[in-house]
Amino acid sequence: MGLVGRLSGVVGAAHVLTDPDVVAGHAVDWTGRFRGAAGPVVRPANGDEVSRVLAVCRELGAAVVPQGGNTGLVGGGIPYRGEVVLSTTRLAELGPVDPVTRQVTAGAGVTLAALTAHARAAGMDFAVDIASRDSATVGGMVATNAGGLKVLRWGAMREQVVAVEARLADGRVVGPHGLPKDSTGYDLAGALVGSEGTLAVITSARLRLVPALAERATATLAFDRTEDAVAAIGALRALPSLTSVEVFFDDGLRLVCAHRRVAPPFAVAHPVYLLVECAADADPTEALGEVVAGLAGLRDSALAVDEAARRVLWTHREAHAEAINALGPPVKLDVGVPPGRAAEFERDVRAVVAEAAPGARLVLFGHLAEGNFHVNVVGVAPEAEADLVGRVLAAVARRGGTISAEHGIGVAKAPWLGLTRSAPERELFAAIKRAWDPTGLLNPGVLVGVADSARELAHPADPVASSVRD
């Protein structure tokens, strides 16, 4: 019996997809820039079926690409050479919210939107929020250490993970653990956070929850200089209720307003904007207003007076990606620098794009409190893309930053990992990969892949674009 027959014996024939038209959707990423060629797509219903699928694949020498909501932006969940796609979307069980520990267990296929709704129904909330909330899944968010809009207050996905249950490449089970106090050795769950499907297949995670806060205050602040916006964060951090500090610039705001047909927050344009939100049990508006009134370099401010106004202010930030995509296929880079050097990096990247891609359009936005910029460049010739990416990432490294703040390495950035990770660190990455997955069955070419192979996969000959959101 062949591979498809063996897999059908594990999960049922209805959950082994082989129709080329159906499978094709699993072989292209959300950006549309990374395309591959999938083998069968197998959809196990629980952890035991995941183990049996992996055992079959190992026995037959079939490589496996774990795939959740397929919302990644670095080509890390795509089968490039006919690998089996192991879809986790049926691993959608949600356990009860534990009010004592403020925790919940979620299957790898649970979407962020479903997790958040489940927590809120129990009077709690989940701390991580990203714009792809309706599609992104818990397993993928753990595997990429997803960040998003609330990292300033509660941290990225790593800070929310108590325990992980996963299946090794041979089907054996690792975890879960997750006691509040447990000093019995290495943090294996921590190793899986950010592992991008290269070490094991995550089947569920035990997650921390946070209080559900009913009152919010949202404002857009205008500045002449990024330096002034960065300095403002220091004063804003005095607010215990501070949850989000997002940055965008006037060119991006004008693009969003035209695309969404919404009014800008001010009658007069300003170079730099911060979107600030506080959340608390009691209305934080007065406290936010007192801090804003004392900000040096502030040119203007717009406070949301009701939920409709709040949504408009958030649209100015969250609609950036879709407005950019409407211009054409963007080169997208998620990078981070020390927040104190964010203004320097902004100047760096503008100069790099002007030199490496004359005539291209650069739009920046991101999470300024973490020094996290989303760099979007539209109109780059395919033959110039690798050079542009290399120059931007080199500028990140010169400022002491990271080439990936929240989207992972995938294949898109594997050739440049050495810019910010030393040779001993990369050797440890490879050794960890060998220890967990000795035969290289899981997600070949991702994160610890051979650089030449990764470079080939990261720059397809015919890139196209579709809907992408940060």
C-alpha positions in Angstrom: 0.0 0.0 0.0 1.3 3.4 -1.0 1.6 6.6 1.1 -1.9 7.9 0.3 -3.5 4.6 1.2 -1.5 4.4 4.4 -2.5 7.9 5.4 -6.1 7.2 4.6 -6.0 4.2 6.9 -5.1 6.6 9.7 -7.4 9.6 9.2 -10.0 8.3 6.7 -9.9 8.8 2.9 -12.0 12.0 3.2 -9.2 13.7 5.1 -6.4 12.9 2.7 -6.7 15.5 0.0 -5.1 14.8 -3.4 -7.3 16.8 -5.9 -4.8 19.1 -7.6 -7.1 22.1 -7.4 -7.7 21.6 -3.7 -4.1 20.8 -2.8 -2.9 23.9 -4.7 -4.3 26.1 -2.1 -2.0 24.6 0.5 1.1 25.1 -1.7 1.0 28.9 -1.8 1.4 31.3 1.2 -0.8 34.1 2.2 1.3 36.7 0.4 1.1 34.7 -2.8 4.9 35.2 -3.2 5.9 31.7 -2.1 4.7 28.8 -4.2 5.5 25.2 -4.0 4.2 21.7 -5.0 2.3 19.8 -2.3 2.0 16.1 -2.0 -1.1 14.9 -0.2 -2.7 17.1 2.4 -3.6 15.1 5.5 -5.9 16.4 8.2 -5.7 14.4 11.5 -8.5 14.9 14.0 -6.4 14.5 17.2 -2.9 14.1 18.6 -3.0 10.3 18.3 -3.7 10.6 14.6 -0.9 13.1 14.2 1.5 10.6 15.8 0.3 7.8 13.5 0.6 10.1 10.4 4.2 11.0 11.4 5.1 7.4 12.0 3.8 6.4 8.5 5.7 9.3 6.9 8.9 8.4 8.7 8.7 4.8 7.7 8.2 5.7 4.0 10.7 8.6 4.0 8.2 11.3 3.3 9.0 14.8 4.5 6.2 16.7 6.3 5.3 20.4 6.4 3.0 21.3 9.4 0.5 23.9 8.4 -2.1 25.8 10.4 -4.0 28.8 9.1 -1.4 29.5 6.5 -1.2 33.1 7.4 2.6 33.3 7.6 4.6 36.0 5.7 8.0 34.3 5.3 7.2 31.1 3.3 7.7 28.9 6.4 4.6 26.7 6.0 4.7 25.8 2.3 5.6 22.5 0.7 8.2 23.3 -2.0 9.2 19.8 -3.2 6.1 17.6 -2.9 6.2 17.2 0.9 3.1 15.9 2.8 1.2 18.8 4.3 0.0 18.0 7.8 -2.9 20.4 8.4 -3.8 21.1 12.0 -7.1 22.7 11.3 -9.1 19.8 12.8 -7.3 20.0 16.1 -9.8 22.6 17.3 -10.7 21.5 20.8 -11.0 24.2 23.4 -10.9 23.1 27.1 -12.7 24.9 29.9 -11.3 28.1 31.2 -9.7 27.5 34.7 -10.5 30.5 36.9 -8.0 29.5 39.5 -4.9 29.4 37.3 -6.4 31.7 34.6 -5.4 29.2 31.9 -7.0 27.3 29.1 -5.9 24.5 26.8 -6.4 25.0 23.1 -5.8 22.7 20.2 -3.3 23.7 17.6 -6.1 24.3 15.0 -8.1 26.8 17.2 -8.2 30.2 15.6 -7.2 33.3 17.6 -10.7 34.7 17.2 -12.3 31.5 18.6 -9.8 31.4 21.5 -10.5 35.1 22.3 -14.2 34.6 22.2 -14.0 31.5 24.4 -11.9 33.4 27.0 -14.2 36.5 27.0 -17.3 34.3 27.5 -15.6 33.2 30.8 -14.8 36.8 31.8 -11.2 36.6 30.7 -9.2 37.6 27.6 -6.2 36.4 25.6 -3.3 38.8 25.6 -2.0 38.4 22.0 -3.9 40.1 19.1 -3.0 40.2 15.5 -4.9 41.3 12.5 -5.2 37.8 11.0 -7.1 36.8 14.1 -9.9 35.0 12.1 -7.4 32.7 10.3 -4.3 32.4 12.4 -4.2 29.3 14.6 -2.8 28.6 18.0 -0.2 26.1 16.7 1.1 28.5 14.2 1.2 31.4 16.6 3.2 29.3 19.1 5.5 28.1 16.3 6.3 31.6 15.2 6.2 33.4 18.6 3.5 35.7 17.3 3.6 39.3 18.6 1.0 41.8 17.5 -0.7 44.8 19.0 -0.4 44.2 22.8 3.2 43.0 23.3 4.0 46.3 25.1 1.7 45.2 28.0 1.6 41.5 28.0 4.4 40.2 25.9 4.5 38.0 22.8 3.2 34.5 22.4 6.2 33.1 24.4 5.0 34.8 27.5 1.5 33.3 27.2 2.6 29.6 26.8 2.5 27.5 30.0 2.9 24.1 28.3 2.9 22.5 24.9 1.9 19.0 23.8 3.7 18.0 20.6 4.5 15.0 18.5 8.1 14.2 17.5 9.0 13.3 14.0 8.7 9.6 14.9 5.3 10.1 16.5 6.3 10.1 20.2 4.6 12.5 22.5 6.4 15.4 24.3 4.5 17.3 27.1 2.3 18.7 28.3 3.5 19.8 31.7 2.7 23.3 33.1 2.7 23.3 36.8 3.2 26.8 38.3 6.4 25.5 39.9 8.4 22.8 38.2 12.2 22.6 38.3 12.8 19.3 36.5 15.1 20.3 33.7 15.1 21.9 30.3 12.2 24.0 29.1 11.0 21.8 26.1 7.9 23.9 25.6 10.0 27.0 25.4 12.1 25.3 22.7 9.0 24.8 20.6 8.0 28.4 20.7 9.5 30.0 17.6 10.6 26.6 16.2 8.5 27.1 13.0 7.5 23.4 12.7 11.1 22.2 12.5 11.3 20.3 15.7 7.9 18.7 16.3 4.2 19.1 15.4 2.5 21.1 18.1 -0.9 19.6 18.8 -2.1 21.7 21.7 -1.0 24.4 24.1 -1.8 25.4 27.7 -2.1 29.2 27.6 -2.3 32.0 30.1 -5.2 34.4 30.1 -5.5 38.0 31.3 -8.3 40.0 32.8 -11.0 41.2 30.5 -10.8 45.0 30.7 -14.0 46.9 29.8 -12.8 50.5 29.6 -10.6 51.8 26.8 -9.1 55.2 25.9 -7.7 55.5 22.3 -5.9 58.5 20.8 -3.8 59.4 17.8 -0.8 61.7 18.6 1.0 63.7 15.9 4.7 64.6 15.9 7.2 66.3 13.5 9.9 63.8 14.2 10.2 60.1 15.0 12.7 61.0 17.8 9.8 62.9 19.5 7.5 59.9 19.1 10.1 57.6 20.7 10.6 60.0 23.6 6.9 60.1 24.1 6.8 56.4 24.8 8.9 56.9 27.9 6.3 59.2 29.4 3.4 57.1 28.2 4.9 54.0 30.0 4.0 55.7 33.3 0.4 54.6 32.6 -0.3 51.2 34.1 -3.1 50.8 31.6 -1.0 51.4 28.5 -1.6 48.5 26.1 -0.6 49.6 22.6 1.7 52.1 20.9 1.6 51.9 17.1 3.5 54.1 14.7 2.7 55.1 11.1 3.7 58.0 8.9 1.8 60.5 6.8 2.4 58.8 3.4 0.8 55.6 4.8 -2.1 57.5 6.4 -2.9 59.2 3.2 -2.8 55.9 1.4 -5.2 54.3 3.9 -7.6 57.2 3.9 -7.8 57.1 0.1 -8.2 53.3 0.1 -10.8 53.0 2.8 -12.4 56.4 2.1 -12.1 57.5 5.7 -11.1 61.0 7.0 -7.7 61.6 8.5 -7.5 62.3 12.3 -6.4 65.9 11.7 -7.1 68.7 9.3 -3.4 69.4 8.9 -0.9 66.7 8.0 2.0 65.7 10.3 5.0 63.5 9.5 4.7 60.9 12.3 1.7 59.5 14.2 1.3 57.3 17.3 -1.8 55.4 17.9 -2.1 54.9 21.7 -4.5 52.7 23.6 -5.1 52.2 27.3 -7.3 49.5 28.9 -8.5 49.2 32.5 -11.4 48.4 34.7 -12.1 52.1 35.2 -12.0 54.6 32.4 -8.4 55.5 31.7 -9.2 58.6 29.6 -8.4 61.2 32.2 -5.0 59.6 33.1 -4.1 59.3 29.4 -5.0 63.0 28.8 -2.9 64.2 31.7 0.2 62.4 30.3 -0.5 63.5 26.7 -0.8 67.1 27.8 2.8 67.1 29.0 4.4 65.4 26.0 7.3 67.3 24.5 7.2 67.7 20.7 3.5 66.9 20.5 1.9 68.8 17.6 -1.8 67.6 17.9 -3.9 64.9 19.4 -7.2 63.2 18.6 -9.1 61.3 21.3 -11.8 58.8 20.4 -15.0 59.8 22.0 -17.0 56.6 21.3 -16.5 53.1 19.9 -17.1 54.3 16.3 -14.4 56.9 16.6 -12.1 54.3 18.2 -12.6 52.0 15.2 -11.7 54.8 12.8 -8.5 55.5 14.6 -7.6 51.9 14.5 -8.4 51.7 10.8 -5.8 54.3 10.1 -3.2 51.8 11.5 -4.7 48.3 10.8 -5.7 49.0 7.1 -2.1 49.8 6.1 -1.3 46.3 4.8 -4.4 46.0 2.6 -3.9 49.5 1.2 -0.3 48.7 0.4 -1.3 45.5 -1.4 -3.7 47.4 -3.5 -0.7 49.2 -5.0 0.9 45.9 -6.1 3.1 43.1 -4.8 5.1 44.5 -1.9 8.4 43.3 -0.6 7.5 42.9 3.1 10.1 42.8 5.9 9.3 42.5 9.6 12.3 43.7 11.6 13.1 45.1 15.0 15.7 47.4 16.5 16.3 48.7 20.0 13.5 51.3 20.5 16.0 54.0 21.2 17.5 53.5 17.8 14.2 53.4 15.9 14.5 56.9 14.5 18.0 56.2 13.2 16.8 53.0 11.6 13.9 54.8 9.9 16.4 57.1 8.2 18.6 54.1 7.3 15.8 52.3 5.6 14.5 55.3 3.7 18.1 55.9 2.3 18.5 52.2 1.5 15.3 52.0 -0.5 16.0 55.2 -2.4 19.4 53.9 -3.4 18.6 50.2 -4.1 15.2 50.6 -5.6 14.8 54.1 -7.2 11.2 54.8 -8.0 9.8 52.2 -5.6 7.4 53.2 -2.9 8.2 52.7 0.7 5.6 52.5 3.5 6.5 52.0 7.1 4.4 51.2 10.1 4.6 49.0 13.2 4.9 48.6 16.9 7.2 51.4 18.0 7.4 50.5 21.7 9.2 47.4 20.7 11.2 49.0 17.9 9.3 46.7 15.4 8.9 48.1 11.9 7.0 46.5 9.0 8.9 47.6 6.0 6.8 47.5 2.8 8.3 48.4 -0.6 6.1 48.4 -3.7 7.5 48.5 -7.3 10.8 46.6 -6.8 12.1 44.8 -9.9 12.5 41.1 -9.3 16.2 41.2 -10.0 16.7 43.9 -7.4 14.7 42.3 -4.6 17.5 40.2 -3.0 19.9 43.1 -3.0 17.3 45.4 -1.4 16.4 42.8 1.3 20.0 42.2 2.1 20.7 45.9 2.4 17.7 46.5 4.7 18.6 43.6 6.9 22.2 44.7 7.1 21.0 48.1 8.3 19.0 46.3 11.0 22.1 44.4 12.1 24.2 47.6 12.3 21.6 49.0 14.7 21.7 46.0 16.9 18.4 44.6 15.8 16.7 41.4 14.7 15.9 40.4 11.1 12.5 39.0 12.3 10.6 40.6 15.2 7.4 38.5 15.0 7.0 36.6 11.7 9.8 34.1 11.9 12.6 33.2 9.5 10.9 30.7 7.2 12.8 30.4 3.9 12.5 34.1 3.1 15.2 35.1 5.7 17.2 31.9 6.1 20.0 33.2 3.9 20.5 36.2 6.2 20.2 34.6 9.6 24.0 35.0 10.1 23.5 38.8 10.2 22.1 38.6 13.7 22.8 35.1 14.9 26.4 34.1 15.5 28.1 30.9 14.1 28.0 29.2 17.6 24.3 30.0 17.9 23.5 28.7 14.4 25.5 25.5 15.2 23.4 25.1 18.3 20.2 25.6 16.2 21.4 22.8 13.9 22.3 20.5 16.8 18.9 21.0 18.4 17.3 20.2 15.1 19.2 17.0 14.8 18.3 16.0 18.4 14.6 16.5 17.9 14.4 15.4 14.2 17.4 13.2 13.3 16.2 12.4 9.8 15.2 15.9 8.8 11.6 14.9 8.3 10.0 18.1 9.5 9.7 21.4 7.4 13.0 20.9 5.5 14.7 24.2 4.4 13.0 26.3 7.1 15.0 28.2 9.8 18.0 25.9 9.8 17.9 25.0 6.1 21.0 25.1 3.8 21.4 28.8 2.8 21.6 28.2 -0.9 18.5 26.1 -0.9 16.7 28.6 1.2 17.7 31.5 -1.1 16.4 29.6 -4.1 13.0 29.0 -2.4 12.9 32.5 -1.0 13.0 34.2 -4.4 10.5 32.6 -6.7 10.7 33.4 -10.4 7.2 34.8 -10.6 6.1 36.4 -7.4 2.5 37.5 -7.1 0.6 39.1 -4.2 -2.7 38.5 -2.4 -4.2 39.7 0.9 -1.6 40.2 3.6 -2.1 41.8 7.0 0.2 42.6 9.9 
